[in-house]
Amino acid sequence: MFLLSDEQVLRQVEQGTIRINPFEKKQLLSTCYYFRLGQHVTVRHRSGNEIVDLMRTSATVEPGELTIIRSYESFELSESHMGLLGATTRLGVEKSLLLLHGPTIDPSYQGPLDLALLNVGQTNVELTFQMSIGKIHFLNIADSGLAKDHRIVTLQARIERMASEARE
């Protein structure tokens, strides 16, 4: 198992073993790909849920509020690749937002990422369409024995189910 460099990720994207749609090379840095906030979010206000179309307006997240989000990009990984998720430093340090997510994108995963943001700060935070919210470090797991083991269970699947239920 090894971490892919930007050049290796780019090569895998070109070969189709890692798919990122839409892929933008400027989001690819030395060891990770920065993913962005998608079009719709569900802000869980104390008074009830608010679904916001970020292409029309920004969303305001008050201190203590949870927001269900989806990544702008969709990802498709082969059996030989997995991703490790993390928040951007700016998200936590400058915006006081905590990105809630499972630790991995499993091998053979297909689709956008369903996640949550929690405002742990003292002030309101504005969410905008395509703002950077997280990063993915891609791993080649072909020789690790994990590539064929689909019993790997992560919190990502649970978060995706919760996000889907929140949208309904």
LINPEWO-V348629 format. One record per backbone hydrogen bond with DSSP energy under -0.5 kcal/mol. CO is the residue of the C=O (numbers start at 1). NH is the residue of the N-H. E is the energy in kcal/mol with one decimal. If there is no record, write none. Layout:
# LINPEWO-V348629
co = {CO | CO}
nh = {NH | NH}
e = {E | E}
This chain:
# LINPEWO-V348629
co = {2 | 5 | 6 | 7 | 8 | 9 | 10 | 11 | 12 | 12 | 12 | 17 | 19 | 21 | 24 | 25 | 27 | 27 | 30 | 32 | 33 | 33 | 35 | 35 | 36 | 37 | 39 | 41 | 41 | 42 | 42 | 43 | 43 | 44 | 45 | 48 | 50 | 50 | 52 | 52 | 53 | 53 | 54 | 59 | 59 | 60 | 61 | 62 | 65 | 66 | 67 | 68 | 69 | 70 | 73 | 74 | 75 | 76 | 78 | 78 | 80 | 80 | 82 | 83 | 84 | 86 | 88 | 89 | 90 | 90 | 91 | 92 | 96 | 96 | 97 | 98 | 98 | 99 | 100 | 103 | 104 | 105 | 106 | 109 | 111 | 113 | 113 | 115 | 116 | 117 | 118 | 118 | 119 | 125 | 127 | 128 | 131 | 133 | 134 | 135 | 136 | 136 | 137 | 138 | 139 | 139 | 140 | 141 | 141 | 146 | 148 | 149 | 154 | 154 | 155 | 156 | 157 | 158 | 159 | 160 | 161 | 162 | 163 | 164}
nh = {140 | 9 | 10 | 11 | 12 | 13 | 14 | 15 | 16 | 17 | 18 | 78 | 76 | 74 | 27 | 28 | 29 | 34 | 6 | 29 | 35 | 136 | 133 | 134 | 72 | 130 | 54 | 43 | 52 | 44 | 68 | 45 | 50 | 66 | 48 | 45 | 43 | 52 | 41 | 54 | 56 | 57 | 129 | 61 | 127 | 62 | 125 | 65 | 119 | 44 | 117 | 42 | 115 | 38 | 113 | 21 | 111 | 19 | 81 | 108 | 141 | 142 | 139 | 105 | 137 | 135 | 92 | 93 | 94 | 95 | 97 | 96 | 120 | 121 | 99 | 100 | 118 | 101 | 116 | 85 | 106 | 83 | 109 | 77 | 75 | 71 | 115 | 69 | 100 | 67 | 98 | 120 | 64 | 61 | 59 | 131 | 37 | 88 | 35 | 86 | 33 | 138 | 84 | 4 | 82 | 141 | 2 | 144 | 147 | 149 | 150 | 152 | 157 | 158 | 159 | 160 | 161 | 162 | 163 | 164 | 165 | 166 | 167 | 168}
e = {-2.8 | -2.7 | -2.6 | -2.1 | -2.3 | -2.6 | -2.4 | -2.0 | -1.1 | -1.6 | -1.3 | -1.7 | -2.2 | -2.5 | -2.2 | -1.7 | -0.6 | -3.1 | -1.9 | -3.3 | -0.6 | -2.1 | -2.3 | -1.5 | -3.1 | -2.3 | -3.7 | -0.6 | -2.8 | -0.5 | -2.7 | -1.3 | -2.4 | -0.6 | -1.2 | -1.5 | -2.9 | -0.5 | -1.8 | -0.9 | -1.7 | -1.8 | -0.7 | -0.5 | -2.9 | -0.6 | -2.1 | -2.3 | -2.2 | -2.9 | -2.7 | -2.4 | -2.3 | -2.8 | -0.6 | -2.5 | -2.5 | -2.9 | -1.4 | -1.2 | -2.8 | -0.7 | -3.2 | -2.5 | -2.5 | -3.1 | -1.1 | -2.8 | -1.6 | -1.4 | -2.4 | -0.9 | -2.4 | -0.7 | -0.6 | -0.6 | -2.1 | -0.6 | -1.8 | -2.0 | -0.6 | -2.1 | -1.8 | -2.3 | -2.5 | -2.3 | -0.6 | -2.5 | -3.4 | -2.8 | -2.8 | -0.9 | -3.0 | -3.0 | -2.0 | -1.8 | -2.2 | -1.2 | -2.0 | -1.7 | -2.1 | -0.6 | -2.8 | -2.9 | -1.8 | -0.7 | -1.7 | -1.7 | -0.9 | -1.0 | -1.1 | -0.7 | -0.6 | -0.6 | -2.7 | -2.5 | -2.0 | -2.6 | -2.8 | -2.2 | -2.4 | -2.2 | -1.6 | -1.0}
